[in-house]
Amino acid sequence: MPLTQLDPAMALVVIDMQKGIVALPLAHPIQPVIDNVAALTKAFRARGLPVILVNVTGRAPGRTEASFNFSPPSDWAELIPELEQQASDFTVTKMNVGAFYGTALERILRRDGITQVMLAGIATGSGVEATARQAYDQGYNVVLVTDAMTDLDLESHRHTVEKVFPRIGERTTTAELVARLKQG
């Protein structure tokens, strides 16, 4: 899954790498995912490219079959320290699965003339996929860094990576993207 090209105007969008979500039982060990996301944020910052850190503080009000009745701890929505959030980073707080609806994400991207969006984070088949679909629908070139994401469910992760992502973007790895960013 080699990446065909990097657009001159690109941004990294990191989905839900927050204390409460990384603490959940996930399909993959979390530390390698955290390490890969941290490497991406460093590489984007080194090139002076936008880093957008998204967290979630609620959920859409519609009815679902799955029940999510829980009382999150007070630091649940805080971004993990490994991201080393910088003053130059943008932060977006969402109340829905995808990061576009009801947030400033599209304004941030359009203001900077961004044409390509790189996505990483949790959960592959939920927040990452919803944001990728929204980005694709809005005309962005979407790149999905598959080793910098995980899901609550391994089958959901696999299905999304193998079946959904090829239809809405290009897949790559952290090592490939960081190497391409270093090339200029």
Contacts in CASP RR format, 6 or more apart in sequence:
PFRMAT RR
TARGET T0000
AUTHOR 0000-0000-0000
METHOD contacts of the structure
MODEL  1
MPLTQLDPAMALVVIDMQKGIVALPLAHPIQPVIDNVAALTKAFRARGLP
VILVNVTGRAPGRTEASFNFSPPSDWAELIPELEQQASDFTVTKMNVGAF
YGTALERILRRDGITQVMLAGIATGSGVEATARQAYDQGYNVVLVTDAMT
DLDLESHRHTVEKVFPRIGERTTTAELVARLKQG
1 146 0 8 1.000
1 170 0 8 1.000
1 171 0 8 1.000
1 172 0 8 1.000
1 173 0 8 1.000
2 172 0 8 1.000
2 176 0 8 1.000
3 143 0 8 1.000
3 170 0 8 1.000
3 172 0 8 1.000
3 176 0 8 1.000
3 177 0 8 1.000
3 180 0 8 1.000
4 170 0 8 1.000
6 116 0 8 1.000
6 180 0 8 1.000
6 181 0 8 1.000
7 115 0 8 1.000
7 116 0 8 1.000
7 141 0 8 1.000
8 115 0 8 1.000
9 112 0 8 1.000
9 113 0 8 1.000
9 114 0 8 1.000
9 115 0 8 1.000
9 116 0 8 1.000
10 49 0 8 1.000
10 114 0 8 1.000
10 115 0 8 1.000
10 116 0 8 1.000
10 117 0 8 1.000
10 118 0 8 1.000
10 143 0 8 1.000
11 44 0 8 1.000
11 49 0 8 1.000
11 50 0 8 1.000
11 51 0 8 1.000
11 52 0 8 1.000
11 108 0 8 1.000
11 109 0 8 1.000
11 112 0 8 1.000
11 114 0 8 1.000
11 116 0 8 1.000
11 117 0 8 1.000
11 118 0 8 1.000
12 40 0 8 1.000
12 41 0 8 1.000
12 44 0 8 1.000
12 49 0 8 1.000
12 50 0 8 1.000
12 51 0 8 1.000
12 52 0 8 1.000
12 118 0 8 1.000
12 120 0 8 1.000
13 52 0 8 1.000
13 54 0 8 1.000
13 99 0 8 1.000
13 105 0 8 1.000
13 117 0 8 1.000
13 118 0 8 1.000
13 119 0 8 1.000
13 120 0 8 1.000
13 131 0 8 1.000
13 135 0 8 1.000
14 37 0 8 1.000
14 40 0 8 1.000
14 41 0 8 1.000
14 51 0 8 1.000
14 52 0 8 1.000
14 53 0 8 1.000
14 54 0 8 1.000
14 83 0 8 1.000
14 120 0 8 1.000
14 121 0 8 1.000
15 54 0 8 1.000
15 99 0 8 1.000
15 119 0 8 1.000
15 120 0 8 1.000
15 121 0 8 1.000
15 122 0 8 1.000
15 127 0 8 1.000
15 128 0 8 1.000
15 131 0 8 1.000
15 149 0 8 1.000
16 54 0 8 1.000
16 55 0 8 1.000
16 56 0 8 1.000
16 121 0 8 1.000
16 122 0 8 1.000
16 123 0 8 1.000
16 127 0 8 1.000
17 34 0 8 1.000
17 37 0 8 1.000
17 53 0 8 1.000
17 55 0 8 1.000
17 79 0 8 1.000
17 80 0 8 1.000
17 83 0 8 1.000
17 120 0 8 1.000
17 121 0 8 1.000
17 122 0 8 1.000
18 55 0 8 1.000
18 56 0 8 1.000
18 76 0 8 1.000
18 77 0 8 1.000
18 78 0 8 1.000
18 79 0 8 1.000
18 80 0 8 1.000
19 75 0 8 1.000
19 76 0 8 1.000
19 77 0 8 1.000
19 78 0 8 1.000
19 79 0 8 1.000
19 80 0 8 1.000
20 72 0 8 1.000
20 73 0 8 1.000
20 75 0 8 1.000
20 76 0 8 1.000
20 77 0 8 1.000
21 56 0 8 1.000
21 76 0 8 1.000
21 122 0 8 1.000
21 123 0 8 1.000
22 30 0 8 1.000
22 34 0 8 1.000
22 80 0 8 1.000
22 122 0 8 1.000
24 152 0 8 1.000
25 152 0 8 1.000
26 33 0 8 1.000
26 122 0 8 1.000
26 150 0 8 1.000
26 151 0 8 1.000
26 152 0 8 1.000
27 150 0 8 1.000
27 151 0 8 1.000
27 152 0 8 1.000
27 153 0 8 1.000
27 154 0 8 1.000
27 156 0 8 1.000
27 157 0 8 1.000
28 150 0 8 1.000
28 154 0 8 1.000
28 157 0 8 1.000
30 150 0 8 1.000
32 147 0 8 1.000
33 121 0 8 1.000
33 122 0 8 1.000
33 147 0 8 1.000
33 148 0 8 1.000
33 149 0 8 1.000
33 150 0 8 1.000
34 80 0 8 1.000
34 82 0 8 1.000
35 82 0 8 1.000
36 120 0 8 1.000
36 145 0 8 1.000
36 147 0 8 1.000
36 148 0 8 1.000
36 174 0 8 1.000
37 82 0 8 1.000
37 83 0 8 1.000
37 120 0 8 1.000
37 121 0 8 1.000
37 148 0 8 1.000
38 82 0 8 1.000
38 83 0 8 1.000
38 84 0 8 1.000
39 174 0 8 1.000
39 178 0 8 1.000
40 118 0 8 1.000
40 120 0 8 1.000
40 145 0 8 1.000
40 148 0 8 1.000
40 174 0 8 1.000
40 177 0 8 1.000
40 178 0 8 1.000
41 51 0 8 1.000
41 83 0 8 1.000
41 84 0 8 1.000
41 89 0 8 1.000
42 84 0 8 1.000
43 177 0 8 1.000
43 178 0 8 1.000
43 181 0 8 1.000
43 182 0 8 1.000
44 50 0 8 1.000
44 51 0 8 1.000
44 118 0 8 1.000
44 181 0 8 1.000
45 51 0 8 1.000
45 86 0 8 1.000
45 88 0 8 1.000
45 89 0 8 1.000
46 181 0 8 1.000
47 181 0 8 1.000
47 184 0 8 1.000
48 88 0 8 1.000
49 181 0 8 1.000
50 89 0 8 1.000
50 90 0 8 1.000
50 108 0 8 1.000
50 109 0 8 1.000
50 112 0 8 1.000
50 114 0 8 1.000
51 86 0 8 1.000
51 88 0 8 1.000
51 89 0 8 1.000
51 90 0 8 1.000
52 89 0 8 1.000
52 90 0 8 1.000
52 91 0 8 1.000
52 92 0 8 1.000
52 105 0 8 1.000
52 108 0 8 1.000
52 109 0 8 1.000
53 79 0 8 1.000
53 83 0 8 1.000
53 85 0 8 1.000
53 89 0 8 1.000
53 90 0 8 1.000
53 91 0 8 1.000
53 92 0 8 1.000
54 91 0 8 1.000
54 92 0 8 1.000
54 93 0 8 1.000
54 94 0 8 1.000
54 99 0 8 1.000
54 103 0 8 1.000
54 105 0 8 1.000
54 131 0 8 1.000
55 77 0 8 1.000
55 78 0 8 1.000
55 79 0 8 1.000
55 91 0 8 1.000
55 92 0 8 1.000
55 93 0 8 1.000
55 94 0 8 1.000
56 77 0 8 1.000
56 93 0 8 1.000
56 94 0 8 1.000
56 95 0 8 1.000
56 127 0 8 1.000
57 77 0 8 1.000
57 93 0 8 1.000
57 94 0 8 1.000
57 95 0 8 1.000
58 94 0 8 1.000
58 95 0 8 1.000
59 68 0 8 1.000
59 95 0 8 1.000
59 96 0 8 1.000
59 97 0 8 1.000
60 95 0 8 1.000
60 96 0 8 1.000
60 97 0 8 1.000
77 93 0 8 1.000
79 85 0 8 1.000
79 91 0 8 1.000
85 91 0 8 1.000
90 108 0 8 1.000
92 99 0 8 1.000
92 103 0 8 1.000
92 104 0 8 1.000
92 105 0 8 1.000
92 108 0 8 1.000
93 103 0 8 1.000
94 101 0 8 1.000
94 102 0 8 1.000
94 103 0 8 1.000
95 102 0 8 1.000
96 102 0 8 1.000
96 130 0 8 1.000
97 126 0 8 1.000
97 127 0 8 1.000
97 130 0 8 1.000
98 127 0 8 1.000
98 130 0 8 1.000
98 131 0 8 1.000
98 134 0 8 1.000
99 105 0 8 1.000
99 127 0 8 1.000
99 130 0 8 1.000
99 131 0 8 1.000
99 134 0 8 1.000
100 106 0 8 1.000
100 131 0 8 1.000
100 134 0 8 1.000
100 135 0 8 1.000
100 138 0 8 1.000
101 134 0 8 1.000
106 138 0 8 1.000
109 117 0 8 1.000
109 140 0 8 1.000
114 140 0 8 1.000
115 140 0 8 1.000
115 141 0 8 1.000
116 140 0 8 1.000
116 141 0 8 1.000
116 142 0 8 1.000
116 143 0 8 1.000
117 135 0 8 1.000
117 140 0 8 1.000
117 141 0 8 1.000
117 142 0 8 1.000
117 143 0 8 1.000
118 143 0 8 1.000
118 144 0 8 1.000
118 145 0 8 1.000
118 177 0 8 1.000
119 128 0 8 1.000
119 131 0 8 1.000
119 132 0 8 1.000
119 135 0 8 1.000
119 142 0 8 1.000
119 143 0 8 1.000
119 144 0 8 1.000
119 145 0 8 1.000
119 149 0 8 1.000
120 128 0 8 1.000
120 145 0 8 1.000
120 148 0 8 1.000
120 149 0 8 1.000
121 128 0 8 1.000
121 148 0 8 1.000
121 149 0 8 1.000
121 150 0 8 1.000
122 128 0 8 1.000
122 149 0 8 1.000
122 150 0 8 1.000
122 151 0 8 1.000
123 149 0 8 1.000
123 150 0 8 1.000
123 151 0 8 1.000
123 152 0 8 1.000
123 156 0 8 1.000
123 157 0 8 1.000
124 146 0 8 1.000
124 149 0 8 1.000
124 150 0 8 1.000
124 151 0 8 1.000
124 156 0 8 1.000
124 157 0 8 1.000
124 160 0 8 1.000
124 161 0 8 1.000
125 151 0 8 1.000
125 156 0 8 1.000
125 157 0 8 1.000
125 159 0 8 1.000
125 160 0 8 1.000
125 164 0 8 1.000
126 151 0 8 1.000
126 152 0 8 1.000
126 156 0 8 1.000
128 144 0 8 1.000
128 149 0 8 1.000
128 160 0 8 1.000
129 160 0 8 1.000
129 164 0 8 1.000
129 165 0 8 1.000
132 142 0 8 1.000
132 144 0 8 1.000
132 165 0 8 1.000
132 168 0 8 1.000
132 169 0 8 1.000
133 168 0 8 1.000
135 142 0 8 1.000
136 142 0 8 1.000
136 168 0 8 1.000
136 169 0 8 1.000
141 169 0 8 1.000
141 170 0 8 1.000
142 168 0 8 1.000
142 169 0 8 1.000
142 170 0 8 1.000
143 169 0 8 1.000
143 170 0 8 1.000
143 171 0 8 1.000
143 172 0 8 1.000
143 177 0 8 1.000
144 161 0 8 1.000
144 165 0 8 1.000
144 169 0 8 1.000
144 170 0 8 1.000
144 171 0 8 1.000
144 172 0 8 1.000
145 172 0 8 1.000
145 173 0 8 1.000
145 174 0 8 1.000
145 177 0 8 1.000
146 161 0 8 1.000
146 165 0 8 1.000
146 171 0 8 1.000
146 172 0 8 1.000
146 173 0 8 1.000
147 173 0 8 1.000
147 174 0 8 1.000
148 174 0 8 1.000
149 157 0 8 1.000
150 157 0 8 1.000
151 157 0 8 1.000
151 160 0 8 1.000
161 171 0 8 1.000
165 171 0 8 1.000
END
